[in-house]
């Protein structure tokens, strides 16, 4: 058999990779070129297309050179603080406007009056009102949050709630009353509606005109109940909850219950209309 020629020894050569020139530019060189800072004289500079903000440098330098002159700044800069003459003129022009605005806002509050309607007294009321005013003591059924309370002078009333905004010593006036009377005379307002309200509490009662009487009370103080703990549990539920409650009540004392006479009604401001044969209108 023919002998094979010895194979030539293979020599492996390691080729070094061809170095490709990168166009990457460091951030430091970009910053130096943008700010024209060259600590070391370099002859090679990055290409212009690698600096997108390089083209704006000329505009920025032109604007800087233009604003460097003080005369140009003086003519182009707007005054942030207006002159004193302008302020005085603006103040004089705005003061009538503000005055008229306040007048238009406050005018309705002064003209609005819940007691602007005239007080009409029938002939029977003209006859019996002086007798009711002379016979003392008087009692009154006053309504607080639509709940009636029968009061006489000197009574102590404990409200079933805490009245906010009052302090001991303040004097309050109750102006909602459905019945005003004495031993022999009784003045009612809307007896039918009031009686149905007291029975079913379904509607708003009618009240006596507050110009016919005065009921003043003084705030005595605040009462508090002892702390009460109540355990609550739902059916077929193991969870139990304890509720702590401590209620507060405002205490009042009735200082005055007064029924006004015809002379007092005539002397007060407003319009009084007297019905009957001798009807007349009296305006104070």
C-alpha positions in Angstrom: 0.0 0.0 0.0 1.3 3.4 -0.8 2.3 5.2 2.2 0.7 8.5 3.0 2.8 11.5 3.1 3.1 13.0 6.5 0.7 15.8 6.9 2.1 19.2 7.3 1.9 20.6 10.8 -0.8 23.1 11.1 0.2 26.4 12.5 -2.5 28.4 14.3 -2.0 32.1 14.1 -4.0 34.4 16.2 -5.0 37.4 14.3 -5.5 40.6 16.2 -8.9 42.1 15.6 -8.8 45.1 13.4 -9.3 48.2 15.4 -12.1 50.3 14.2 -12.0 54.0 14.8 -14.9 55.0 17.0 -16.5 58.3 16.6 -17.6 58.3 20.3 -16.8 61.5 22.0 -16.6 61.8 25.8 -18.9 64.1 27.7 -15.9 66.0 29.0 -14.8 66.9 25.5 -18.3 67.9 24.6 -18.6 70.2 27.6 -15.2 71.8 26.9 -16.0 72.4 23.3 -19.4 73.9 24.2 -17.9 76.2 26.8 -14.7 76.9 24.8 -12.6 75.6 27.7 -9.3 74.3 26.4 -6.9 73.7 29.3 -4.5 71.8 27.0 -4.0 72.9 23.4 -5.6 70.2 21.3 -5.5 70.2 17.5 -8.1 67.6 17.0 -11.7 68.6 17.7 -14.9 66.5 17.3 -16.9 66.7 14.2 -19.6 69.4 14.0 -22.5 66.9 13.5 -21.7 65.3 16.8 -22.5 68.5 18.6 -26.2 69.3 18.1 -26.1 72.3 20.3 -22.9 73.7 18.8 -24.8 75.7 16.2 -26.7 77.5 18.9 -23.5 78.8 20.4 -23.3 81.6 17.9 -26.8 82.8 18.7 -26.1 82.7 22.4 -22.9 84.7 22.0 -24.7 87.2 19.9 -27.4 87.7 22.4 -24.8 88.0 25.2 -22.9 90.6 23.4 -26.1 92.5 22.6 -27.2 92.6 26.2 -23.8 93.6 27.4 -24.4 97.2 26.6 -26.2 99.0 29.5 -27.9 101.5 27.2 -29.6 98.7 25.3 -30.7 97.0 28.5 -32.2 100.3 29.8 -34.3 100.7 26.6 -35.4 97.1 26.2 -36.1 96.1 29.8 -39.6 96.8 31.1 -40.0 98.4 34.5 -41.1 95.9 37.1 -42.2 98.5 39.6 -44.5 101.1 38.1 -43.9 104.8 38.9 -45.6 106.4 41.9 -47.9 108.5 39.7 -49.3 105.4 38.0 -50.0 103.8 41.4 -51.8 106.9 42.7 -53.9 107.0 39.5 -54.8 103.3 39.8 -55.7 103.7 43.4 -57.9 106.7 42.8 -59.6 104.8 39.9 -60.1 101.6 41.9 -61.4 103.2 45.1 -64.8 104.3 43.7 -65.3 100.8 42.3 -64.6 99.1 45.5 -66.8 101.5 47.4 -69.7 100.9 45.0 -69.1 97.1 45.3 -69.3 97.2 49.1 -72.3 99.4 49.0 -74.2 97.1 46.6 -73.3 94.1 48.8 -74.2 95.6 52.1 -77.4 97.3 50.9 -79.6 94.2 50.6 -78.6 93.1 54.1 -79.8 96.4 55.6 -83.0 96.5 53.7 -83.9 92.8 54.3 -86.1 92.5 57.3 -88.2 89.5 58.3 -90.6 91.8 60.2 -91.4 94.1 57.3 -95.0 93.0 57.1 -97.5 95.1 59.1 -98.9 93.7 62.3 -102.7 93.3 61.9 -104.8 93.3 65.1 -108.4 92.3 65.0 -111.1 94.0 67.0 -111.3 91.1 69.5 -107.6 91.1 69.9 -107.6 94.8 70.5 -110.1 94.3 73.3 -108.5 91.2 75.0 -104.8 91.9 74.6 -104.7 94.6 77.3 -106.5 92.3 79.7 -104.0 89.5 79.0 -101.1 91.9 79.5 -102.5 93.1 82.8 -103.2 89.7 84.3 -100.0 88.1 85.6 -98.2 85.7 85.7 -98.1 84.5 82.1 -97.1 81.2 80.7 -95.9 80.4 77.2 -95.5 77.3 75.1 -92.2 77.9 73.2 -90.9 75.7 70.4 -87.2 74.8 70.3 -86.3 72.7 67.3 -90.0 72.2 66.8 -90.4 70.7 70.3 -92.9 72.5 72.6 -91.9 73.5 76.1 -94.4 75.1 78.6 -92.5 77.8 80.5 -93.3 80.3 83.2 -91.1 83.1 84.7 -88.5 81.6 87.0 -88.5 78.1 85.5 -85.3 76.1 84.9 -85.2 74.4 81.6 -82.7 71.7 80.8 -82.5 71.2 77.0 -82.0 67.6 75.9 -78.9 68.6 73.8 -75.8 70.8 74.0 -76.4 74.2 72.6 -73.2 75.3 71.0 -72.0 78.9 70.8 -73.3 80.1 74.2 -71.6 80.5 77.5 -72.9 80.9 81.1 -74.5 84.4 81.5 -75.7 84.9 78.0 -79.3 86.1 77.6 -81.3 84.5 74.8 -84.7 85.4 73.4 -87.3 82.8 72.4 -89.3 84.1 69.5 -91.3 81.0 68.5 -94.4 80.4 70.6 -97.7 78.8 69.7 -99.7 79.6 72.9 -99.5 82.6 75.2 -101.8 82.9 78.2 -102.6 83.7 81.8 -105.1 82.4 84.3 -108.2 83.5 82.4 -107.0 84.4 78.9 -105.2 82.4 76.2 -103.9 83.5 72.9 -103.4 80.8 70.3 -101.9 80.9 66.8 -103.3 78.4 64.4 -105.0 76.3 67.0 -106.0 73.5 64.5 -102.6 73.1 63.0 -100.8 73.4 66.3 -103.0 70.7 68.0 -102.5 68.3 65.1 -98.8 69.0 65.3 -98.7 68.3 69.0 -100.6 65.1 68.5 -98.9 63.6 65.4 -95.8 65.9 64.9 -96.3 65.8 61.2 -96.2 69.5 60.2 -94.8 72.8 61.1 -97.0 74.7 63.6 -98.0 78.3 63.2 -96.4 80.7 65.6 -97.6 83.9 67.3 -96.1 87.1 65.9 -93.0 87.7 68.0 -93.8 91.5 68.2 -96.6 90.7 70.6 -94.4 89.2 73.4 -90.9 88.9 74.9 -89.5 85.7 76.4 -85.9 86.0 77.6 -83.8 83.2 79.2 -80.3 83.2 80.7 -77.8 80.4 80.2 -76.9 78.9 83.6 -74.4 76.3 82.6 -73.8 72.9 81.3 -74.7 69.6 82.9 -73.1 66.3 82.0 -74.3 62.8 82.7 -72.0 60.2 84.3 -70.2 58.0 81.8 -72.4 55.1 80.7 -71.1 51.9 79.3 -73.4 49.8 77.1 -72.6 46.4 75.7 -73.9 45.7 72.3 -74.1 42.3 70.7 -75.7 41.1 67.5 -77.7 37.9 67.3 -75.8 34.7 66.4 -72.5 36.7 66.5 -69.8 36.3 69.1 -68.5 39.8 68.7 -69.4 42.2 71.5 -68.9 45.9 71.4 -68.9 48.3 74.4 -70.1 51.8 73.7 -69.1 54.7 76.0 -71.4 57.7 76.1 -71.5 60.9 78.2 -74.2 63.3 77.2 -74.2 67.1 77.8 -77.2 69.3 78.4 -77.6 73.1 78.4 -79.4 74.6 81.4 -81.5 77.7 81.0 -83.5 79.9 83.4 -86.6 81.9 82.3 -86.0 85.5 83.3 -88.9 87.3 81.7 -92.2 86.6 80.0 -93.9 89.8 78.9 -97.0 90.5 76.8 -96.9 93.9 75.1 -99.8 96.3 75.4 -101.3 98.4 72.6 -99.3 101.5 73.6 -96.0 99.6 73.4 -97.0 98.3 70.0 -97.8 101.7 68.7 -94.6 103.2 70.0 -92.4 100.6 68.3 -91.0 100.9 64.8 -93.1 99.4 62.1 -96.7 99.4 60.9 -99.7 98.5 63.0 -103.0 97.9 61.3 -106.1 98.0 63.6 -109.2 96.4 62.2 -112.8 97.2 63.1 -115.1 100.2 63.0 -112.3 102.6 64.1 -109.6 101.1 61.8 -106.5 103.2 61.4 -102.9 102.8 60.4 -100.1 104.0 62.7 -96.6 104.2 61.5 -93.8 104.9 63.9 
